Amino acid sequence: SAVLVDMRYTETQQELIVVPGVGFDQIIVGQTLMNDIVKIQGRKGLKRYKRMGYATFSHGCERFYVKTLEYRKRGITFSSYYLYQSYSNQTFILASIRLEKPGYAKTTEGIILGQSTSADVEGAYGKSIRYLSSYGKDAFKLFYPKAGISFDLKSDSGDYDTLSSANKVIAIEIFAKQE
């Protein structure tokens, strides 16, 4: 089990250390209740969202809900997902943490949001399959399901298959480790 660093948010906080597959502070993916995140992080700058979407599974298409707590000025978004039929009687448990600018985050392996490159990420976590990113055609994602982390990087060439040392980490996502 990972040891988490207590990094409660303050206006002067400079660094947030995140543990892949786990989280930060007392906030742990797969364990922490969404309501408890507000108790830990506070209400300052909080925006809440609920949306509905659809996903395809082997047995067909299912409707699902996404509950999101966003602290935009801190660059932190917490999300939880539930299938529609179980929504009304579910306790929402944290599924993922997304870290973006203007926040400052660093993984326990030393990858720094906004500074580290794709070469740094692959040096720390190994080779990864590259995916298109939701950040646009000149961005790509490095996904490490066994570590419980992914990185969105901005490509300087517009080609997501080209790993350039100029590519910078623009987002880090923490989720439960997948075997």
N, C-alpha and C positions, 0 to 999 in steps of 0.2 A: 504494500500500500504506500502511496506517495505521501510525502510530507508537504503540506501546503504552506506557503508563505503568507502571513497575515498582512495584506496590503489594502486596508480600508481606504476608500477614496477620500482625499482631502483636496482642497483647491491648489495646494502646492506640491502634490504628489508628482514625482518625476518618472517613476518606473513601476510597472505592474508585471510581476513574474508569473507566467502561466505554465501549468504542468500539462503536457499533452495527454489526452484521454482522461483527464481528471478535472482541472479547472484552476481556480485561484481563490484566495481568502478562504472562507468557509463554504464556498460555492462549488459544488461537485456535480458534474453532469451525470444524469441517471439516478441521482439521489435527492438533490435539493429541490424543495417545492418552489414553484414560481412565486407564491405569496411571501415566502421567506426571503427571497432576493430583495424585495422592497425593504424589508426590515433591516437587512444587512447593508444595502447600498444607499438607502434613503429615497426620498421622493424628489429631490432637487433635479430638475431637468428630465424627469421621467415622462415618456410617452408610451401609452399602452395601445396595442393593436390586436384585433382578432380578425382573421380572414378564413375563407373557406377555399379549398382547392380540390383537385382530383388527382389520383395516382392510379397507375395500372399495376395490378398484382397478378399472380398466376391464375387466380380464381375470378378475375374480372376487374372492373374499374370501381374504385371506392372514393367516396367523398371524405375529406378530412379537414380538421380545423388546425390553424396555426395560432398560437397565442404568443405574442412578442412583447418584451419589455425593452425599450430602447432608451439609452442614455447617450444621445447624439453628441453632446459637447465632450463627453468622455470617450466616445468612439467604441462603446460597448453595447451589444445587442444580445439579449437572452431569448431563446425560442423553445417552445414545447409543441408537440404535434399529437393529435388524437384522431382516430377514425370517427366519422360522423355518428354512427349508431351508439358509440360509447361516450360521446361528448358530455351529455347532461349529468352523468354521475361519475365523472372522473376527477381525480386530483391531478392537476397539471404539474408534471415533474420536468425539470430542466433537461432538454435534449441536446442543445448546442449553445456555444458562446462564440459570437463573432466580434473580433477586435479590428478596428479600423482607425485611421487618422480622424480627428486630431489627437486621439489617445496615443499613449506610449506603452508598448508591451514588448516583453522579451520572453522567449521560451527558456526552459531550464537548459536547453542545448545551445543557447546563445543567439538564436535567430531574433533579430530586432525589426519590429514593424517600421517600414519606411526607409530602412537602411540596408538590411541584408539582401543579397542577390540570390538568384536561382542556384548559382554555384555553391553559395553558403548553405542553402537548404539541402541540396543533394549531398553535400559533404557531411552534414549532420545526420540526415535521415536516410540517405541512399537514393538510388534511382527511383523514379516514379513515373507512372503513366501520366501524361499531360492531357488535360481536358480543357475545353473552351470554358471561359469564365463568364459570369454574368456582368462583368465590368466592361464588356465591349470586345470588339474584334481584335484589338491589339493587346488583350490580356489573356492569361491562361491560369489554370489551377494545377498545383501539384498535390496529389491526394495520397495520404498514408493511413489507410483504415486500421491497420494493426497497431499503429501508434496513437490513433485517436486525434489526428490533426490534419488540416489541409492549409495550403497557402495560395492566395491569389497573387499573381505577379503581373506587372505591366511590362509588356514587351516593347522594346525600342524599334523593332523591325516590322511589326504588324503580323508576324508569322509566329503562331503559338508553338510551333515545333522547333523553333530556333532558340536555343538556350544561350543568351548573351549575358556576359557579366554585368551589363548595364541594366538588366531586368531587376526591379526592386519589389520587395514584398509590400503589397498594398492592403492585404487583409490576412488575418489568421483566424481559423475556425477550430474550436475544440469540441469534440464529441466523444461518446463512449467508444472504447476500443472495440474493433470488430475482428473476430478470428477468421 
